[in-house]
């Protein structure tokens, strides 16, 4: 039934498969399944990826305190996944495993080096697309290994291999077809990071004249700190008029095992309303500036005449606390930190639609394979969202599992969420009814009425641990 739905969907977007000889294998692509079919016209793909953006930091998705006309534009032009998540991280640098999972379609515990690295045998999304005849272009933050980047992308510009930097002094590289990028860059970007990466993407779009489809990956470093938006965007937000989040706390109620990490030191303890409002105002200014640059990329795509045959994906790599639950960073498993924005638009994708199916960012890889009528590599663990995009009642996932280092684990279903902590041999349990308490304020772990839900989710958590070969002591 699902295959019939997929074929029907592909037919609606003009991707009927015509027989053709297999493409020659590019260096580094030996592990990709043979691509034996070449559709008449595969879609282009434009991927816009933000850094540390909360899932609800988009105006038209309910946040009326932030200005995001171009993100709103994407919402109206496509389908928004309202329950998109990351699986978590095994270190404080959550951006790195998030990007590795996105690029490989692999789950957290199947990545190398505690969830950070991509194994040589793991096929990456740009690698597959390149083998299929796509021109693969990247700009911005590439928080994974240089060899992985080189085998996936055949061109690029203003490439940043680090995790964060001063937005006015980003150490970037020009594209090197040999893939021999030195450890240190001698070139410092002269413009604000968001503008630097946008300019590179626009230059590619305007100069691209080939008939082959393209994959353009624009990976921003905003709104990651340091939050230093241009003054005109800072002036848009008066901290005194910024409302505090309803789950603001001066301090987290207990030691979650990660209270003194770098992100948490960005504001003093106890958190005060004035300081949090200032942080949120700066954060919103970064996002509004980012939004303006995204608008430039979207306009450039329109100007090329290729927009009608281009799938546009907008997503964030993880969320952020910014005062919620007394936390500042993303080193936790609350909704504000593991839930992310994910919007897809393009040929055959519904406009101004909401899809409430559970999904991970790692599901984007197989979804794009289906949309481009490409084989899904055996290494990919993600699940295609094409049936969900096409209105199938069968959901790709019934529940979700999350992990942070060896100190936090969580699982959620349609209504309830369990978070377990083991810190210094001390266990703490939280159970939330997300239907009635989406801000995760009321812990029901000690409620007799909710004991069956606690037991059920604990069983589910253990099932996930076994399935993923998670050896943590929970």
C-alpha positions as CSV (number, residue, x, y, z in Angstrom):
1,X,0.0,0.0,0.0
2,X,2.8,2.4,0.9
3,X,4.7,1.7,-2.4
4,X,1.5,2.4,-4.3
5,X,1.2,5.7,-2.4
6,X,4.8,6.5,-3.2
7,X,4.4,5.8,-6.9
8,X,1.2,7.9,-7.1
9,X,3.0,10.7,-5.4
10,X,6.0,10.6,-7.7
11,X,3.8,10.5,-10.7
12,X,2.1,13.8,-9.5
13,X,5.4,15.6,-9.5
14,X,6.6,14.3,-12.9
15,X,9.2,11.8,-11.7
16,X,8.3,8.8,-13.7
17,X,11.3,6.5,-14.0
18,X,12.8,5.9,-17.4
19,X,15.2,3.0,-17.9
20,X,18.8,4.0,-18.4
21,X,22.3,2.7,-17.9
22,X,23.8,2.9,-14.4
23,X,25.8,6.1,-13.8
24,X,29.5,5.7,-13.4
25,X,30.7,5.5,-9.8
26,X,32.4,8.7,-8.6
27,X,35.4,8.4,-6.2
28,X,34.2,7.9,-2.7
29,X,30.8,6.7,-3.8
30,X,31.5,2.9,-4.0
31,X,29.1,2.1,-1.2
32,X,26.1,3.7,-2.9
33,X,23.5,1.2,-4.4
34,X,23.6,1.2,-8.2
35,X,21.4,4.0,-9.6
36,X,19.9,2.3,-12.7
37,X,17.1,4.7,-13.5
38,X,17.2,8.3,-14.6
39,X,14.0,10.3,-14.4
40,X,13.3,12.7,-17.2
41,X,13.7,15.7,-14.8
42,X,14.7,15.2,-11.2
43,X,13.9,18.2,-8.9
44,X,16.5,20.6,-7.7
45,X,17.0,20.8,-4.0
46,X,17.6,23.9,-1.9
47,X,18.4,23.1,1.8
48,X,18.3,26.1,4.2
49,X,19.7,25.0,7.6
50,X,19.8,27.3,10.7
51,X,21.8,26.9,13.9
52,X,20.2,26.8,17.3
53,X,16.7,28.0,16.2
54,X,13.8,27.1,18.4
55,X,10.9,25.3,16.7
56,X,8.5,28.1,17.5
57,X,10.8,31.0,16.5
58,X,8.7,31.7,13.4
59,X,6.0,34.3,13.4
60,X,3.3,32.5,11.5
61,X,3.7,29.4,13.6
62,X,2.4,31.2,16.6
63,X,5.2,33.5,17.8
64,X,3.8,37.0,17.3
65,X,6.8,38.7,18.9
66,X,9.3,37.8,16.2
67,X,9.5,39.2,12.6
68,X,10.1,36.4,10.0
69,X,8.3,37.3,6.7
70,X,10.4,34.9,4.6
71,X,10.1,32.0,7.0
72,X,6.4,32.7,7.0
73,X,6.6,32.7,3.2
74,X,8.0,29.2,3.3
75,X,5.3,28.0,5.7
76,X,2.6,29.3,3.3
77,X,4.3,27.7,0.3
78,X,4.8,24.3,1.8
79,X,4.1,21.8,4.5
80,X,5.3,22.3,8.1
81,X,6.2,19.3,10.2
82,X,5.0,20.3,13.7
83,X,6.6,17.4,15.5
84,X,10.1,17.3,14.1
85,X,12.9,16.4,16.4
86,X,16.6,15.6,16.8
87,X,17.5,12.4,18.7
88,X,20.0,14.3,21.0
89,X,23.7,14.3,21.5
90,X,26.5,12.5,23.4
91,X,28.3,15.8,24.1
92,X,27.6,19.4,24.6
93,X,28.3,20.2,21.0
94,X,24.8,19.1,19.8
95,X,25.2,20.7,16.4
96,X,27.8,18.1,15.3
97,X,25.8,14.9,15.8
98,X,22.6,16.6,14.5
99,X,24.3,17.4,11.2
100,X,25.9,13.9,11.0
101,X,22.5,12.3,11.5
102,X,21.0,14.6,8.9
103,X,23.7,13.8,6.4
104,X,23.7,10.0,6.9
105,X,20.1,9.2,7.9
106,X,21.7,7.3,10.8
107,X,20.6,7.3,14.4
108,X,22.7,8.8,17.2
109,X,24.2,5.5,18.5
110,X,25.2,4.3,15.0
111,X,27.5,7.3,14.5
112,X,31.2,7.0,15.2
113,X,33.2,8.6,18.1
114,X,30.3,9.0,20.5
115,X,27.9,10.3,17.9
116,X,30.1,12.8,16.3
117,X,31.7,11.3,13.3
118,X,30.5,9.8,10.0
119,X,32.0,6.4,9.1
120,X,33.6,5.9,5.7
121,X,31.0,3.2,4.8
122,X,28.1,5.5,5.6
123,X,26.7,7.1,2.5
124,X,25.9,10.8,2.9
125,X,23.0,12.6,1.2
126,X,25.2,14.8,-1.0
127,X,27.3,11.8,-1.9
128,X,24.2,9.9,-3.2
129,X,22.9,13.0,-5.0
130,X,26.3,13.6,-6.6
131,X,26.4,10.0,-7.8
132,X,22.9,10.4,-9.3
133,X,24.2,13.3,-11.4
134,X,23.4,16.3,-9.2
135,X,25.7,19.2,-9.0
136,X,26.2,19.4,-5.2
137,X,27.1,22.8,-3.8
138,X,27.6,23.8,-0.1
139,X,28.3,27.0,1.8
140,X,28.5,27.8,5.5
141,X,28.9,25.6,8.5
142,X,30.2,22.0,7.8
143,X,30.5,20.7,11.3
144,X,31.8,17.3,10.2
145,X,35.1,15.9,8.8
146,X,36.7,17.5,5.8
147,X,37.0,14.1,3.9
148,X,33.2,13.6,4.3
149,X,32.6,17.1,2.8
150,X,35.0,16.5,-0.1
151,X,33.4,13.2,-1.1
152,X,29.9,14.7,-1.1
153,X,30.2,18.1,-2.6
154,X,31.6,18.9,-6.1
155,X,31.6,22.6,-5.6
156,X,31.1,25.3,-2.9
157,X,32.1,28.6,-1.5
158,X,32.7,30.3,1.9
159,X,33.0,27.0,3.7
160,X,33.3,27.0,7.5
161,X,34.5,23.7,9.1
162,X,34.1,24.9,12.7
163,X,31.3,25.0,15.2
164,X,31.0,28.7,16.1
165,X,32.9,31.9,15.6
166,X,32.6,35.7,15.7
167,X,30.0,36.4,13.0
168,X,32.1,39.2,11.6
169,X,35.3,37.1,11.5
170,X,34.4,33.7,10.2
171,X,37.4,31.6,9.1
172,X,36.2,30.2,5.7
173,X,37.7,28.3,2.8
174,X,37.1,28.5,-0.9
175,X,36.2,25.2,-2.5
176,X,39.1,22.9,-3.2
177,X,38.3,20.1,-5.7
178,X,41.2,18.1,-4.2
179,X,39.6,18.1,-0.8
180,X,42.9,18.9,0.9
181,X,41.7,21.6,3.3
182,X,44.3,22.6,5.9
183,X,43.4,22.6,9.6
184,X,43.5,26.4,9.8
185,X,42.0,28.8,7.3
186,X,43.9,31.9,6.2
187,X,40.9,33.6,4.9
188,X,38.5,35.5,7.2
189,X,35.1,36.5,5.8
190,X,34.6,40.2,5.5
191,X,30.8,40.3,5.8
192,X,28.5,39.1,8.5
193,X,28.3,35.3,8.4
194,X,24.7,35.2,7.3
195,X,25.3,37.6,4.5
196,X,28.6,35.8,3.5
197,X,26.9,32.4,3.1
198,X,23.9,34.0,1.4
199,X,26.1,35.7,-1.2
200,X,27.8,32.5,-2.0
201,X,24.5,30.7,-2.5
202,X,23.2,33.5,-4.7
203,X,26.3,33.5,-6.8
204,X,26.0,29.8,-7.5
205,X,22.3,30.1,-8.3
206,X,22.7,33.0,-10.7
207,X,25.7,31.5,-12.5
208,X,24.5,27.9,-12.8
209,X,23.7,27.1,-16.4
210,X,23.8,23.3,-16.6
211,X,20.9,21.1,-17.3
212,X,21.7,18.8,-14.4
213,X,19.7,19.2,-11.2
214,X,21.4,20.9,-8.3
215,X,21.6,20.3,-4.5
216,X,22.4,23.6,-2.8
217,X,23.1,23.3,0.9
218,X,23.2,26.6,2.8
219,X,24.2,26.0,6.4
220,X,24.0,29.2,8.5
221,X,25.8,29.8,11.8
222,X,22.9,32.1,13.0
223,X,21.2,32.4,15.4
224,X,24.0,30.6,17.4
225,X,25.8,32.9,19.8
226,X,27.6,35.2,19.9
227,X,24.4,37.1,19.3
228,X,25.5,40.2,17.5
229,X,23.0,41.1,14.8
230,X,23.5,44.3,12.8
231,X,22.3,47.3,14.6
232,X,19.2,47.9,12.4
233,X,17.9,44.5,13.5
234,X,18.8,45.0,17.1
235,X,16.7,48.2,17.0
236,X,13.6,46.2,16.1
237,X,13.4,44.6,19.5
238,X,13.1,46.4,22.8
239,X,14.0,44.0,25.6
240,X,11.5,45.7,27.9
241,X,8.7,44.6,25.6
242,X,9.8,41.0,25.1
243,X,7.6,38.7,27.2
244,X,9.3,36.0,29.3
245,X,8.5,32.4,28.3
246,X,5.8,31.0,30.5
247,X,8.2,28.2,31.6
248,X,10.9,30.7,32.6
249,X,12.6,29.8,35.9
250,X,15.4,31.5,37.8
251,X,17.2,28.2,38.2
252,X,16.6,24.6,37.2
253,X,14.9,22.7,40.0
254,X,17.6,20.0,40.3
255,X,21.1,19.1,38.9
256,X,20.5,17.7,35.4
257,X,24.2,16.8,35.1
258,X,25.1,19.7,32.8
259,X,24.6,22.8,34.9
260,X,28.0,24.5,34.3
261,X,28.7,23.9,30.6
262,X,29.6,26.8,28.4
263,X,26.1,27.5,27.2
264,X,24.8,27.7,30.7
265,X,27.4,30.3,31.6
266,X,26.1,32.8,29.1
267,X,23.8,34.2,31.9
268,X,24.4,34.4,35.6
269,X,22.5,32.5,38.3
270,X,19.8,33.0,39.3
271,X,18.5,34.0,35.9
272,X,16.7,37.3,36.1
273,X,13.9,38.5,33.9
274,X,15.8,41.5,32.6
275,X,18.8,39.4,31.5
276,X,16.7,36.8,29.8
277,X,14.7,39.4,28.0
278,X,17.9,40.9,26.7
279,X,19.1,37.5,25.5
280,X,15.8,36.8,23.7
281,X,15.8,40.3,22.1
282,X,19.3,39.6,20.7
283,X,18.3,36.1,19.6
284,X,15.2,37.4,17.8
285,X,17.3,40.1,16.1
286,X,19.7,37.4,14.8
287,X,16.7,35.4,13.4
288,X,15.1,38.5,11.7
289,X,18.4,39.3,10.0
290,X,18.7,35.6,9.0
291,X,15.2,35.7,7.7
292,X,16.1,38.7,5.4
293,X,19.0,36.8,4.0
294,X,16.9,33.7,3.4
295,X,14.5,36.0,1.5
296,X,17.4,36.9,-0.8
297,X,18.2,33.3,-1.6
298,X,14.5,32.5,-2.3
299,X,14.3,35.6,-4.6
300,X,17.5,34.4,-6.4
301,X,15.9,31.0,-6.9
302,X,12.8,32.7,-8.4
303,X,15.0,34.8,-10.7
304,X,16.6,31.7,-12.2
305,X,13.3,30.3,-13.4
306,X,14.0,27.0,-11.6
307,X,11.8,27.5,-8.5
308,X,8.9,25.4,-9.9
309,X,11.1,22.4,-10.1
310,X,12.9,22.9,-6.8
311,X,12.3,21.3,-3.4
312,X,13.0,23.8,-0.7
313,X,13.7,22.5,2.8
314,X,14.0,24.7,5.8
315,X,15.2,23.2,9.1
316,X,17.1,23.9,12.3
317,X,19.8,21.7,13.8
318,X,18.5,21.8,17.4
319,X,16.6,24.1,19.8
320,X,17.6,26.3,22.7
321,X,16.4,27.0,26.2
322,X,17.1,30.8,26.6
323,X,15.7,30.9,30.2
324,X,13.1,28.1,29.9
325,X,13.4,25.8,32.9
326,X,16.2,28.0,34.2
327,X,18.5,26.8,31.4
328,X,20.2,28.7,28.6
329,X,21.6,26.0,26.2
330,X,20.5,22.9,24.3
331,X,22.1,20.3,26.6
332,X,18.8,18.9,27.8
333,X,15.8,16.9,26.5
334,X,13.0,19.3,27.0
335,X,10.8,20.2,24.0
336,X,12.5,23.6,23.6
337,X,15.8,21.9,22.9
338,X,15.1,18.7,21.0
339,X,12.1,20.0,18.8
340,X,13.1,21.8,15.6
341,X,11.6,23.6,12.7
342,X,11.1,21.6,9.5
343,X,9.3,22.9,6.4
344,X,9.2,21.3,3.0
345,X,7.9,23.0,-0.2
346,X,8.1,22.3,-3.9
347,X,6.5,20.3,-6.7
348,X,3.8,18.1,-5.4
349,X,4.1,19.2,-1.8
350,X,1.0,20.7,-0.2
351,X,0.9,24.4,0.4
352,X,0.1,26.0,3.7
353,X,-0.3,22.5,5.3
354,X,0.6,21.2,8.7
355,X,1.8,17.6,9.2
356,X,1.7,16.4,12.8
357,X,3.5,13.1,12.2
358,X,6.4,12.3,14.5
359,X,9.8,12.6,12.7
360,X,13.5,13.1,13.1
361,X,15.8,15.3,11.0
362,X,17.4,12.0,9.9
363,X,14.2,11.2,8.1
364,X,14.9,14.0,5.6
365,X,17.5,11.8,3.8
366,X,15.1,9.0,2.7
367,X,12.4,11.5,2.1
368,X,14.5,13.3,-0.5
369,X,15.4,9.9,-2.0
370,X,11.8,9.2,-2.6
371,X,11.0,12.6,-3.9
372,X,13.9,12.3,-6.4
373,X,13.2,8.7,-7.2
374,X,16.5,7.5,-5.9
375,X,17.4,4.3,-4.1
376,X,17.7,4.6,-0.3
377,X,21.1,3.3,0.9
378,X,21.1,0.3,3.2
379,X,22.9,2.3,5.8
380,X,20.0,4.8,6.2
381,X,17.8,4.2,9.3
382,X,15.5,7.2,8.7
383,X,12.0,6.7,7.4
384,X,10.6,8.5,4.4
385,X,8.0,11.1,5.1
386,X,6.5,11.0,1.6
387,X,3.4,9.0,2.7
388,X,2.8,11.6,5.5
389,X,3.3,14.4,3.0
390,X,0.7,12.7,0.8
391,X,-1.9,12.4,3.6
392,X,-1.3,8.7,4.6
393,X,-3.0,7.9,7.9
394,X,-0.1,5.5,8.6
395,X,2.4,7.4,10.6
396,X,6.2,6.9,10.1
397,X,6.7,6.8,13.9
398,X,4.5,6.1,16.9
399,X,6.9,7.4,19.5
400,X,10.4,9.1,19.8
401,X,13.5,8.4,21.8
402,X,16.0,11.0,23.0
403,X,19.4,10.9,24.7
404,X,21.9,13.3,26.1
405,X,25.3,12.0,27.1
406,X,25.0,9.1,29.6
407,X,23.0,11.2,32.0
408,X,19.6,11.9,30.4
409,X,17.2,9.7,28.4
410,X,13.7,10.4,27.3
411,X,10.8,8.9,25.3
412,X,7.5,10.4,24.2
413,X,4.3,9.2,22.6
414,X,1.3,11.1,21.3
415,X,0.5,12.5,24.7
416,X,3.1,11.7,27.4
417,X,6.8,12.2,27.8
418,X,9.2,10.6,30.2
419,X,12.6,12.0,31.0
420,X,15.0,10.1,33.2
421,X,18.2,11.5,34.7
422,X,21.1,9.6,36.4
423,X,23.5,12.1,37.9
424,X,26.2,11.1,40.4
425,X,24.2,7.8,40.9
426,X,21.1,9.8,41.8
427,X,18.0,9.1,39.6
428,X,15.4,11.8,38.9
429,X,12.2,11.1,36.9
430,X,9.9,13.5,35.1
431,X,6.6,12.6,33.5
432,X,4.7,15.3,31.5
433,X,1.3,15.3,29.9
434,X,2.2,17.2,26.8
435,X,-1.5,17.6,25.7
436,X,-2.3,19.6,28.8
437,X,1.1,20.8,29.7
438,X,3.2,21.5,26.5
439,X,5.6,23.7,28.5
440,X,6.6,20.7,30.7
441,X,5.9,22.4,34.0
442,X,4.0,19.8,36.0
443,X,5.9,16.6,36.9
444,X,3.4,13.7,37.2
445,X,6.0,11.0,38.0
446,X,4.7,10.6,41.6
447,X,1.0,10.6,40.6
448,X,-0.7,7.3,41.2
449,X,-3.2,8.1,38.5
450,X,-0.4,8.3,36.0
451,X,1.6,5.3,37.2
452,X,0.5,3.2,34.2
453,X,1.8,5.8,31.8
454,X,5.1,5.9,33.7
455,X,5.4,2.1,33.5
456,X,4.5,2.0,29.8
457,X,7.0,4.7,28.8
458,X,9.8,3.1,30.9
459,X,9.2,-0.1,29.1
460,X,9.3,1.8,25.8
461,X,12.5,3.5,26.8
462,X,14.2,0.2,27.5
463,X,13.0,-1.1,24.2
464,X,14.6,1.8,22.4
465,X,17.8,1.3,24.3
466,X,18.0,-2.3,23.2
467,X,17.1,-1.5,19.7
468,X,19.8,1.2,19.4
469,X,22.4,-0.7,21.4
470,X,22.5,2.1,24.0
471,X,24.6,0.7,26.8
472,X,23.9,3.5,29.3
473,X,22.7,2.6,32.8
474,X,19.0,3.5,32.7
